[in-house]
């Protein structure tokens, strides 16, 4: 019945005994046994599947949440230690940072991280204007700015930069921000928060 | 054929012809849609490499073109190829003309019409927001109808067959037709709001499970089983060799069909899907490895002794390569399903790399092989140029390898950067954008690889066109065979051999095989209300937020942003608390996403001020230097359409979202009030025009600012309790 194959089906000597007599549009089938490696691998996969399922579902194997909680506990402890060590403003370290080209380094940090919201020169846009004498969260001094930068303010959309920037980068960027103070740039954002007189 | 066993002479001789015109039509459609699908793929690949390729128009942005690419590749390109191959081989394997020529025509033109309506609706953002099932409800109904036409035509041909037993290719076709019908209907259940807008019947975890049961098995039963069927016909025909092992055919067919259907939840590992279902998804994927390889072995071993044809015959070369990539992808799949590997690979570019090893390596290569066999036969011609075919082969192979390797590198690099933490518990790459900028060079490599594949396809079109053009017209051939009578019943045959003589029972058994896994996984989730512990604090979206959510869906945000935080330390440090199933109970459809080209958004609400989002949607690079996200300027010009808003809440209520009658009645008023609040704040804060209150962007901001907010306020203990419910 085949319309195309005028040649004889290509069957090798050593397999002719495996040829079945079915024929579909000229297609015939050999009946080789299942390859033993195929069979074995299939059984191994099934055994693994069964064992895995039984262990995790019926034999109190740890759930993904259990594993996460165990891991996260360690992370939280480390974070807490880090916070304790770095969340309090260190005047001595700040002075040292400023003297070691802190302002120039801080400018780089500022441009990458802060500028999207506080804009060039601190004139403000999404975030408040840093060049006037009104302050929303900080009070215009390095320790108060440090607190806001390190811990952030969820309510105001200020990220907790303590988790993102290195401790010295925070000091650098503060020293840079301090250069904006009371420059009252033209075209800056309207004042926000309370006026701070010094 | 000397080896053919002729039926005894007692039977009644009948003469008949085959309908090859319908096959030709499907071949032509395959080539046209293939080029469209690849062109779209290359376009969106370049969009990821350089955001400016989004062209600044709504209908050309990534979020709208990506669904068009996937739908075109799967349902238009592969779909038409499947129909061509099935209709050609089915008739010959059964010695019968297709059941009804009119049905064949309806099938063909109906399918093309569906594709055209997809190509029109998707760029306009008309989408259900469910991956690979984005088409809206009227098109879903059309797909169902045309599929039924196909099924009637297919089974009708079986009824009129002159060959008692059905060959293994037809087993795979049967499994395809039945399963695709079940998948499509169950996953597409939705309630219409208007002619082109509906909400999924399912919500949250439930929706996610149904969707990935569908999504995974679209791969299984649209891109795998029909292609295995084609492979079983066209490889032995092309090399004139007997198939390696009938026994292997039986074992791998049934194990593949039975096991495949369970594997869907491996798309939801580490999600809030109950863990037993996740584990089932993983272990069934591992068990699937050998059944998949059974097909590869049977195909490749059929080439025993004729391997020289891989060098000389384009058709054989493409099909053998297809099987090799199939083997690779079906090894990679189970590997990716193992939880600890998935933890690294999920949400990264490794996954599109894996998918394309399948779609380009297996589907496109096999289609090419089939076409090189079919076109000369159908148009009564000789292949125009073997040299061109080999050039096509190298373009396709090199392009694909560039694609796969660049996505491995991108995926693993980005994943390692996401998870890198220092001893203080801080992320080493806390800015998501750093991890994006790092892999943009790989996006270029991928786009170039894709271009190679596109070029290869164009070469094939030229080759096949020239082939067809040189064809000589011939009269329709008339064949003769004995009518089916009792003489062909084999009384002493094995049980399976007998079953092959009862195609309808075979179909029923296939249906049962796929319903077992489907039922065990899905039915418990349909009563999910009982095991998802409700959290009182989690409230439905306001009307404006719901509208904003529809904007989110319309723009295809879910294609680049996930909304689910996995229980992993680095994710919790980066995004916030792990997600909880109770958070999603009002999400029709769920929007967890499957890829993080951008960061997760499950906890983004309140993270940035409204003004940040305003700037970001206008031009992402204003607030995130190096961002590859497109601009969404039209959101600042398109007015909020309040006309359907009450209806939307009403439909949501029908779906079980507890909106009060008052909320439904006052939907528009409430939305306007909330929009005014956001607009006032924006106007106060910056140089924002007052008319912004009327624009889509305000609704989208309202939605984004709501994400994760309710749950973040929930006390630790309550959320723990809810999360521990299995």
Interface residues (C-beta under 8 A of the other chain):
Chain A: X1 X2 X3 X4 X5 X7 X8 X9 X10 X11 X12 X15 X19 X20 X21 X22 X23 X24 X25 X26 X27 X28 X29 X30 X31 X32 X33 X34 X35 X38 X41 X42 X45 X46 X48 X49 X50 X52 X53 X56 X57 X63 X64 X65 X67 X68 X71 X72 X75 X76 X77 X78 X79 X81 X82 X112 X113 X116 X117 X125 X126 X127 X154 X155 X156 X157 X159 X163 X164 X189
Chain B: X1 X2 X3 X4 X5 X89 X92 X93 X95 X163 X165 X167 X168 X233 X236 X237 X239 X240 X241 X242 X243 X244 X245 X246 X247 X248 X249 X251 X255 X270 X275 X276 X278 X279 X280 X282 X283 X284 X286 X287 X289 X290 X291 X293 X294 X297 X301 X304 X305 X306 X334 X339 X377 X421 X423 X424 X425 X426 X427 X430 X431 X477 X479 X481 X567 X568 X569 X572 X573 X578 X606 X607 X608 X609 X611 X612 X615 X622 X623 X624 X625 X685 X686 X723 X724 X726
